[in-house]
Amino acid sequence: MINLACIDINRNYRDGQLKYYANDVSADKQLTGNELLIACTDLTRNADIVGSPILVPKIAQQMTFSMDMAKLEVDNCIFDKYYLYMTLRTKYYHNFIKKYASGTNVLHLNLDGLNWYTMWVPPLPLQSQFGHIIHKLQVHMNDILHENRQLYDLRDWLLPMLMNGQATIED
């Protein structure tokens, strides 16, 4: 389950922070790779992550998201998903949207703020060209995440064997 811990203060996806959920997930809460989520809650007064978007990484397991996140449905006739994602990662957007977060200790985002955000919308072919570049970077990042997970598993398997003397390293 993708949750707030999956977003760092620089508004990037953080691997290794997934929570596991054993029950069935309704179809509207199921995620596939490269879907767009936005953080609706922030546990700090600085509003570091509230309103921050992340793209769901492509992982083999079925995924869902916590109540602290909202799934954005992108109208492909108006926006390229990757163009919108990169636009929502800007400081300009973040400074705008965090004004729509309120709360004493925990900030909650009023999603109506998204409707009031104005931005430049270039022609769709230009957005698509930009989106194609971002998509290639996203695929590369997913490959790196997958490789890192394999290395974590190898470490977790090998380290106990080295500690118990069941495996040795030759010079």
ROSE-4610 file (N, C-alpha, C; in Angstrom, 1 decimal, always signed):
// ROSE-4610
residu = [M/M/M/I/I/I/N/N/N/L/L/L/A/A/A/C/C/C/I/I/I/D/D/D/I/I/I/N/N/N/R/R/R/N/N/N/Y/Y/Y/R/R/R/D/D/D/G/G/G/Q/Q/Q/L/L/L/K/K/K/Y/Y/Y/Y/Y/Y/A/A/A/N/N/N/D/D/D/V/V/V/S/S/S/A/A/A/D/D/D/K/K/K/Q/Q/Q/L/L/L/T/T/T/G/G/G/N/N/N/E/E/E/L/L/L/L/L/L/I/I/I/A/A/A/C/C/C/T/T/T/D/D/D/L/L/L/T/T/T/R/R/R/N/N/N/A/A/A/D/D/D/I/I/I/V/V/V/G/G/G/S/S/S/P/P/P/I/I/I/L/L/L/V/V/V/P/P/P/K/K/K/I/I/I/A/A/A/Q/Q/Q/Q/Q/Q/M/M/M/T/T/T/F/F/F/S/S/S/M/M/M/D/D/D/M/M/M/A/A/A/K/K/K/L/L/L/E/E/E/V/V/V/D/D/D/N/N/N/C/C/C/I/I/I/F/F/F/D/D/D/K/K/K/Y/Y/Y/Y/Y/Y/L/L/L/Y/Y/Y/M/M/M/T/T/T/L/L/L/R/R/R/T/T/T/K/K/K/Y/Y/Y/Y/Y/Y/H/H/H/N/N/N/F/F/F/I/I/I/K/K/K/K/K/K/Y/Y/Y/A/A/A/S/S/S/G/G/G/T/T/T/N/N/N/V/V/V/L/L/L/H/H/H/L/L/L/N/N/N/L/L/L/D/D/D/G/G/G/L/L/L/N/N/N/W/W/W/Y/Y/Y/T/T/T/M/M/M/W/W/W/V/V/V/P/P/P/P/P/P/L/L/L/P/P/P/L/L/L/Q/Q/Q/S/S/S/Q/Q/Q/F/F/F/G/G/G/H/H/H/I/I/I/I/I/I/H/H/H/K/K/K/L/L/L/Q/Q/Q/V/V/V/H/H/H/M/M/M/N/N/N/D/D/D/I/I/I/L/L/L/H/H/H/E/E/E/N/N/N/R/R/R/Q/Q/Q/L/L/L/Y/Y/Y/D/D/D/L/L/L/R/R/R/D/D/D/W/W/W/L/L/L/L/L/L/P/P/P/M/M/M/L/L/L/M/M/M/N/N/N/G/G/G/Q/Q/Q/A/A/A/T/T/T/I/I/I/E/E/E/D/D/D]
num = [1/1/1/2/2/2/3/3/3/4/4/4/5/5/5/6/6/6/7/7/7/8/8/8/9/9/9/10/10/10/11/11/11/12/12/12/13/13/13/14/14/14/15/15/15/16/16/16/17/17/17/18/18/18/19/19/19/20/20/20/21/21/21/22/22/22/23/23/23/24/24/24/25/25/25/26/26/26/27/27/27/28/28/28/29/29/29/30/30/30/31/31/31/32/32/32/33/33/33/34/34/34/35/35/35/36/36/36/37/37/37/38/38/38/39/39/39/40/40/40/41/41/41/42/42/42/43/43/43/44/44/44/45/45/45/46/46/46/47/47/47/48/48/48/49/49/49/50/50/50/51/51/51/52/52/52/53/53/53/54/54/54/55/55/55/56/56/56/57/57/57/58/58/58/59/59/59/60/60/60/61/61/61/62/62/62/63/63/63/64/64/64/65/65/65/66/66/66/67/67/67/68/68/68/69/69/69/70/70/70/71/71/71/72/72/72/73/73/73/74/74/74/75/75/75/76/76/76/77/77/77/78/78/78/79/79/79/80/80/80/81/81/81/82/82/82/83/83/83/84/84/84/85/85/85/86/86/86/87/87/87/88/88/88/89/89/89/90/90/90/91/91/91/92/92/92/93/93/93/94/94/94/95/95/95/96/96/96/97/97/97/98/98/98/99/99/99/100/100/100/101/101/101/102/102/102/103/103/103/104/104/104/105/105/105/106/106/106/107/107/107/108/108/108/109/109/109/110/110/110/111/111/111/112/112/112/113/113/113/114/114/114/115/115/115/116/116/116/117/117/117/118/118/118/119/119/119/120/120/120/121/121/121/122/122/122/123/123/123/124/124/124/125/125/125/126/126/126/127/127/127/128/128/128/129/129/129/130/130/130/131/131/131/132/132/132/133/133/133/134/134/134/135/135/135/136/136/136/137/137/137/138/138/138/139/139/139/140/140/140/141/141/141/142/142/142/143/143/143/144/144/144/145/145/145/146/146/146/147/147/147/148/148/148/149/149/149/150/150/150/151/151/151/152/152/152/153/153/153/154/154/154/155/155/155/156/156/156/157/157/157/158/158/158/159/159/159/160/160/160/161/161/161/162/162/162/163/163/163/164/164/164/165/165/165/166/166/166/167/167/167/168/168/168/169/169/169/170/170/170/171/171/171]
x = [+0.8/+0.0/+0.9/+0.6/+1.4/+0.8/+1.6/+1.2/+2.1/+1.8/+2.6/+4.1/+4.5/+5.9/+6.6/+5.9/+6.4/+6.8/+6.6/+7.0/+8.0/+9.2/+10.1/+9.9/+10.6/+10.3/+10.7/+11.4/+11.7/+10.7/+9.6/+8.5/+8.9/+9.7/+10.1/+9.5/+9.4/+9.0/+10.1/+9.7/+10.7/+10.4/+11.3/+11.1/+11.3/+10.7/+10.9/+10.0/+9.0/+8.1/+6.7/+6.5/+5.2/+4.7/+3.4/+2.7/+2.0/+1.8/+1.2/-0.3/-1.2/-2.6/-3.1/-3.7/-4.1/-5.5/-6.4/-7.8/-7.9/-9.1/-9.4/-9.4/-9.1/-9.1/-10.1/-11.0/-12.0/-11.3/-12.0/-11.4/-10.9/-11.7/-11.4/-10.1/-9.7/-8.5/-7.3/-7.5/-6.3/-5.5/-4.2/-3.2/-2.4/-2.1/-1.1/+0.1/+1.1/+2.3/+2.0/+2.6/+2.6/+1.3/+0.5/-0.7/-0.3/-1.1/-0.7/-1.5/-0.7/-1.3/-0.9/-1.7/-1.3/-1.5/-0.6/-0.7/-1.7/-2.7/-3.7/-3.5/-2.5/-2.3/-0.8/-0.5/+0.9/+1.0/+2.0/+2.1/+3.0/+3.5/+4.3/+3.6/+3.9/+3.4/+4.0/+5.1/+5.8/+5.1/+4.2/+3.5/+4.4/+5.4/+6.5/+5.9/+5.0/+4.6/+3.1/+2.3/+0.9/+0.8/+0.0/-0.2/+0.8/+1.8/+2.9/+2.4/+2.7/+2.3/+3.4/+3.0/+4.0/+3.4/+4.3/+3.9/+4.1/+3.1/+3.2/+4.2/+5.2/+6.2/+5.6/+6.1/+5.7/+6.3/+5.5/+5.9/+5.0/+5.6/+4.8/+3.6/+3.7/+2.5/+1.4/+0.2/-1.0/-0.8/-1.2/-1.0/-2.3/-2.4/-3.4/-2.8/-3.7/-3.1/-3.9/-3.3/-3.9/-4.9/-5.6/-6.6/-5.9/-4.6/-3.9/-3.5/-3.9/-3.5/-4.8/-4.7/-5.9/-5.3/-6.1/-5.7/-6.3/-5.4/-5.8/-6.1/-7.3/-7.7/-7.3/-6.5/-6.0/-6.8/-7.4/-8.1/-7.1/-6.9/-5.8/-6.1/-7.3/-7.5/-7.0/-6.7/-6.2/-4.7/-4.4/-3.1/-2.4/-1.1/-0.2/+0.1/-0.1/+0.0/+1.4/+2.5/+3.8/+4.0/+3.4/+3.5/+2.8/+1.6/+0.9/+1.7/+2.3/+3.1/+4.2/+5.0/+6.1/+5.7/+4.5/+4.0/+3.6/+3.0/+2.6/+3.8/+5.0/+6.2/+6.9/+6.4/+7.1/+6.9/+7.8/+7.7/+6.5/+6.3/+5.2/+3.8/+3.6/+2.4/+2.4/+3.5/+3.5/+3.1/+3.7/+3.4/+1.9/+1.4/-0.1/-1.0/-0.7/-1.6/-1.6/-0.4/-0.3/-1.2/-1.6/-2.6/-3.9/-4.2/-5.5/-5.5/-4.4/-4.2/-4.5/-5.3/-5.6/-5.6/-5.5/-5.5/-4.5/-4.7/-3.9/-2.6/-2.6/-1.4/-1.2/-2.2/-2.1/-2.8/-2.1/-2.7/-3.5/-4.7/-5.5/-5.8/-5.5/-5.7/-7.1/-7.6/-8.9/-8.7/-9.1/-8.8/-9.5/-10.4/-10.9/-9.8/-8.8/-7.6/-7.1/-7.1/-6.7/-7.5/-8.7/-9.6/-9.3/-8.7/-8.3/-6.9/-6.1/-4.8/-4.8/-4.1/-4.0/-2.6/-2.5/-1.2/-1.2/-0.1/+0.1/-0.2/-1.0/-1.2/-0.8/+0.4/+0.9/+0.1/+0.2/-0.6/-0.2/-1.2/-1.0/+0.2/+0.5/+1.7/+3.0/+3.1/+4.2/+4.3/+3.2/+3.1/+3.6/+3.1/+3.4/+4.9/+5.5/+7.0/+7.7/+7.3/+7.9/+7.6/+6.4/+6.0/+6.7/+7.1/+7.9/+9.2/+9.9/+11.2/+11.0/+10.0/+9.8/+9.5/+8.7/+8.3/+9.6/+10.5/+11.8/+12.5/+12.6/+13.3/+12.5/+11.2/+10.4/+10.7/+10.8/+11.1/+12.4/+13.4/+14.8/+14.7/+14.0/+13.9/+13.2/+12.2/+11.5/+12.5/+13.4/+14.4/+15.3/+15.7/+16.7/+16.0/+14.7/+14.0/+13.9/+13.7/+13.6/+14.9/+16.0/+17.3/+17.7/+17.4/+17.6/+16.9/+15.6/+14.9/+15.5/+16.0/+16.7/+18.0/+18.7/+19.9/+19.6/+18.5/+18.0/+17.8/+17.1/+16.8/+18.0/+19.0/+20.2/+21.0/+21.0/+21.7/+21.0/+19.7/+19.0/+19.2/+19.4/+19.7/+21.1/+22.1/+23.5/+24.1/+23.6/+24.2/+24.1/+23.0/+22.9/+23.8/+24.0/+24.8/+26.3/+26.7/+28.1/+28.3/+27.3/+27.4/+27.5/+26.8/+26.8/+28.0/+28.8/+29.9/+29.5/+28.2/+27.8/+28.3/+28.7/+29.3/+30.5/+31.5/+32.7/+33.0/+33.9/+34.3/+35.8/+36.1/+37.6/+38.2/+39.5/+40.3/+40.7]
y = [-1.2/+0.0/+1.2/+2.1/+3.4/+4.3/+5.0/+5.8/+7.1/+7.9/+9.2/+8.9/+7.8/+7.5/+7.3/+7.0/+6.8/+8.0/+9.2/+10.5/+11.2/+11.6/+12.3/+13.8/+14.6/+16.0/+16.7/+16.1/+16.6/+16.2/+15.6/+15.2/+14.1/+13.2/+12.0/+10.7/+9.7/+8.4/+7.8/+7.3/+6.6/+5.1/+4.3/+2.9/+2.3/+1.2/+0.5/+1.0/+1.8/+2.3/+1.8/+0.8/+0.2/-0.5/-0.4/-1.1/-2.3/-3.4/-4.5/-4.7/-5.0/-5.1/-6.4/-7.2/-8.6/-8.7/-7.8/-7.9/-7.6/-7.9/-7.6/-6.1/-5.7/-4.2/-4.0/-3.0/-2.7/-2.2/-2.4/-2.1/-0.6/+0.3/+1.7/+2.1/+1.2/+1.5/+0.7/-0.1/-0.9/+0.0/-0.2/+0.6/-0.2/+0.3/-0.3/+0.7/+0.4/+1.2/+2.5/+3.6/+4.9/+5.6/+5.3/+6.1/+7.2/+8.3/+9.5/+9.6/+9.8/+10.0/+11.3/+11.9/+13.1/+13.0/+13.5/+13.4/+14.4/+13.9/+14.8/+15.1/+14.6/+14.8/+15.1/+15.9/+16.1/+16.1/+15.5/+15.4/+16.5/+17.4/+18.5/+19.8/+20.8/+22.1/+22.8/+22.3/+22.9/+22.6/+21.7/+21.2/+20.8/+20.0/+19.6/+18.7/+17.8/+16.9/+17.0/+17.8/+17.9/+18.4/+17.8/+18.2/+17.6/+16.9/+16.3/+15.2/+15.2/+14.0/+13.0/+11.7/+10.7/+9.8/+9.2/+8.2/+6.8/+6.0/+4.7/+3.9/+3.3/+2.5/+1.2/+0.6/-0.7/-1.8/-2.4/-3.5/-4.7/-5.9/-7.1/-7.3/-6.9/-7.2/-6.2/-6.6/-5.7/-4.6/-3.4/-2.3/-1.5/-0.8/+0.1/+1.4/+2.3/+3.5/+3.8/+4.5/+4.8/+5.9/+6.2/+7.3/+8.7/+8.7/+9.9/+10.3/+9.5/+9.8/+9.8/+10.5/+10.6/+10.2/+9.5/+9.1/+10.2/+10.7/+11.7/+11.0/+11.2/+10.7/+11.8/+11.5/+12.5/+12.4/+13.6/+13.6/+13.7/+12.6/+12.5/+13.4/+14.0/+14.9/+16.3/+16.6/+17.9/+17.8/+16.8/+16.7/+15.4/+15.5/+14.3/+14.0/+12.8/+12.5/+12.9/+12.7/+13.0/+14.5/+15.3/+16.7/+17.2/+16.7/+17.1/+16.8/+15.6/+15.2/+16.1/+16.5/+17.4/+18.8/+19.2/+20.5/+20.6/+19.5/+19.4/+19.2/+19.0/+18.8/+20.2/+21.2/+22.5/+23.2/+24.1/+24.8/+25.8/+26.3/+27.2/+26.6/+25.4/+24.6/+24.3/+23.8/+23.4/+24.6/+25.8/+27.0/+27.4/+27.1/+27.4/+26.4/+25.1/+24.1/+24.0/+24.3/+24.1/+25.1/+26.2/+27.1/+26.5/+25.4/+24.7/+23.6/+23.5/+22.5/+23.2/+22.6/+23.2/+22.1/+22.5/+21.6/+22.1/+21.7/+22.1/+21.4/+20.1/+19.3/+18.5/+18.0/+17.3/+18.1/+18.4/+19.2/+18.2/+18.7/+17.9/+18.8/+18.3/+19.1/+19.1/+20.3/+20.4/+20.3/+19.2/+18.9/+19.9/+20.7/+21.8/+22.8/+22.8/+23.7/+23.4/+22.1/+21.7/+22.3/+22.6/+23.2/+24.7/+25.3/+26.7/+27.0/+25.9/+26.1/+26.4/+27.5/+27.8/+27.5/+27.0/+26.7/+26.8/+26.9/+26.9/+25.5/+25.4/+24.1/+24.2/+23.7/+23.8/+22.8/+22.9/+21.9/+20.5/+19.6/+18.2/+17.5/+17.8/+17.2/+17.6/+18.8/+19.3/+18.6/+18.5/+17.8/+16.4/+15.7/+14.3/+14.1/+15.1/+15.0/+15.0/+16.0/+16.1/+14.9/+14.4/+13.2/+12.0/+11.9/+10.7/+10.7/+11.8/+11.9/+11.5/+12.1/+11.7/+10.3/+9.7/+8.3/+7.4/+7.8/+7.0/+7.0/+8.2/+8.3/+7.5/+7.5/+6.7/+5.2/+4.8/+3.3/+3.0/+3.9/+3.6/+3.6/+4.5/+4.5/+3.3/+2.8/+1.5/+0.3/+0.3/-0.7/-0.7/+0.5/+0.7/+0.2/+0.6/+0.1/-1.4/-2.0/-3.5/-4.1/-3.6/-4.1/-3.9/-2.7/-2.5/-3.5/-3.8/-4.8/-6.2/-6.5/-7.8/-7.8/-6.7/-6.6/-6.7/-6.0/-6.1/-7.6/-8.3/-9.7/-10.6/-10.3/-11.0/-10.7/-9.5/-9.1/-9.8/-9.8/-10.4/-11.9/-12.6/-14.0/-14.3/-13.5/-13.8/-13.4/-12.3/-11.8/-12.8/-13.4/-14.4/-15.6/-16.0/-17.1/-16.7/-15.5/-15.1/-15.0/-14.5/-14.4/-15.7/-16.8/-18.1/-18.9/-18.4/-19.2/-20.2/-20.2/-21.1/-20.7/-19.5/-19.0/-18.2/-18.2/-17.4/-16.7/-15.7/-14.9/-15.2/-15.6/-15.9/-14.7/-14.5/-13.4/-13.4]
z = [+0.0/+0.0/+0.0/-1.0/-1.0/+0.0/+0.8/+1.9/+1.9/+2.9/+3.0/+3.2/+3.8/+4.0/+2.7/+1.6/+0.3/-0.5/+0.2/-0.4/+0.5/-0.1/+0.8/+0.7/+1.4/+1.5/+0.2/-0.7/-2.0/-3.1/-2.6/-3.4/-4.4/-3.9/-4.7/-4.1/-4.9/-4.4/-3.6/-2.4/-1.5/-1.5/-2.0/-2.0/-0.5/-0.3/+1.0/+2.1/+1.8/+2.8/+2.6/+1.7/+1.5/+2.7/+2.9/+4.0/+3.3/+4.0/+3.4/+3.9/+3.0/+3.3/+2.8/+3.7/+3.4/+2.8/+3.0/+2.6/+1.1/+0.6/-0.8/-1.1/-2.2/-2.6/-3.7/-3.5/-4.5/-5.8/-6.9/-8.2/-8.4/-7.7/-7.9/-7.0/-6.1/-5.3/-5.7/-6.8/-7.3/-8.2/-8.1/-8.9/-9.8/-10.9/-11.8/-11.9/-12.6/-12.7/-13.4/-13.0/-13.6/-13.4/-12.4/-12.1/-11.2/-11.3/-10.6/-9.3/-8.1/-6.8/-6.3/-5.3/-4.7/-3.2/-2.4/-0.9/-0.4/+0.4/+0.9/+2.4/+3.0/+4.4/+4.6/+5.6/+6.0/+7.5/+8.1/+9.5/+10.1/+9.3/+9.7/+9.5/+10.2/+10.0/+8.8/+8.3/+7.2/+5.9/+5.9/+4.6/+3.5/+3.9/+3.0/+1.9/+2.2/+1.2/+0.8/+1.5/+1.2/-0.3/-1.1/-2.4/-3.4/-2.9/-3.7/-4.5/-5.8/-6.7/-6.7/-6.9/-7.2/-8.3/-9.1/-10.0/-9.4/-9.5/-8.9/-9.7/-9.0/-9.7/-10.2/-11.2/-11.7/-10.9/-10.1/-9.2/-9.5/-9.4/-9.8/-8.9/-7.7/-6.8/-7.0/-6.6/-6.7/-5.6/-6.0/-5.0/-4.9/-3.7/-3.5/-2.8/-2.3/-1.7/-0.4/+0.5/+1.8/+1.7/+2.7/+2.7/+2.7/+2.9/+2.9/+1.5/+0.5/-0.9/-1.7/-2.8/-3.8/-5.1/-5.9/-7.3/-8.2/-9.1/-10.1/-11.4/-11.9/-13.2/-14.2/-15.2/-16.1/-17.4/-17.9/-19.1/-20.3/-21.0/-22.0/-23.2/-23.3/-24.4/-24.1/-22.8/-22.4/-21.9/-21.2/-20.5/-20.9/-21.0/-21.0/-19.5/-19.1/-17.6/-17.1/-17.9/-17.4/-17.4/-18.3/-18.3/-17.0/-16.7/-15.5/-14.3/-14.2/-13.1/-12.8/-13.9/-13.7/-13.3/-13.8/-13.5/-12.0/-11.5/-10.1/-9.1/-9.7/-8.8/-8.6/-9.3/-9.2/-7.8/-7.4/-6.2/-6.3/-7.5/-7.8/-7.4/-7.9/-7.6/-6.1/-5.5/-4.1/-3.2/-3.5/-2.7/-2.8/-4.0/-4.2/-3.4/-3.6/-3.1/-1.6/-1.0/+0.5/+1.2/+0.6/+1.2/+1.4/+0.7/+0.8/+1.8/+2.6/+3.6/+5.0/+5.8/+7.1/+8.1/+9.4/+10.5/+11.6/+12.8/+13.9/+13.9/+14.0/+14.1/+12.8/+12.2/+11.0/+9.9/+8.8/+7.7/+6.8/+6.4/+5.4/+4.2/+3.0/+1.8/+1.3/+1.1/+0.4/-1.1/-1.7/-3.1/-4.0/-3.6/-4.4/-4.9/-4.1/-4.5/-5.9/-6.2/-7.6/-8.7/-8.4/-9.4/-9.6/-8.6/-8.7/-9.2/-9.3/-9.8/-11.3/-11.7/-13.1/-13.6/-14.8/-15.4/-16.9/-17.4/-18.9/-19.4/-20.4/-21.1/-22.5/-22.8/-24.2/-25.1/-26.4/-27.2/-26.9/-27.0/-26.6/-27.3/-28.6/-29.2/-28.5/-28.1/-27.4/-26.0/-25.3/-24.0/-24.2/-25.3/-25.5/-25.7/-26.5/-26.7/-25.3/-24.5/-23.2/-22.3/-22.4/-21.6/-22.0/-23.3/-23.8/-23.1/-23.0/-22.3/-20.9/-20.2/-18.8/-18.6/-19.5/-19.5/-19.5/-20.4/-20.5/-19.2/-18.6/-17.3/-16.2/-16.3/-15.3/-15.5/-16.7/-17.0/-16.4/-16.6/-16.1/-14.5/-13.9/-12.5/-12.0/-12.7/-12.3/-12.4/-13.4/-13.5/-12.3/-12.0/-10.8/-9.5/-9.3/-8.1/-8.1/-9.2/-9.3/-8.9/-9.5/-9.2/-7.7/-7.2/-5.8/-4.9/-5.2/-4.5/-4.5/-5.7/-5.8/-5.0/-4.9/-4.1/-2.6/-2.2/-0.8/-0.4/-1.3/-1.0/-1.0/-1.8/-1.8/-0.5/-0.1/+1.1/+2.3/+2.3/+3.5/+3.5/+2.4/+2.3/+2.7/+2.1/+2.3/+3.6/+4.2/+5.4/+6.6/+6.9/+7.9/+7.7/+6.4/+6.1/+6.4/+6.1/+6.4/+7.9/+8.6/+10.0/+10.7/+10.2/+10.8/+10.3/+9.3/+8.8/+7.8/+7.3/+6.3/+4.9/+4.8/+3.5/+3.9/+3.0/+3.2/+1.9/+2.1/+0.9/+0.8/-0.4/-0.7/-1.2/-0.9/-1.3/-2.8]
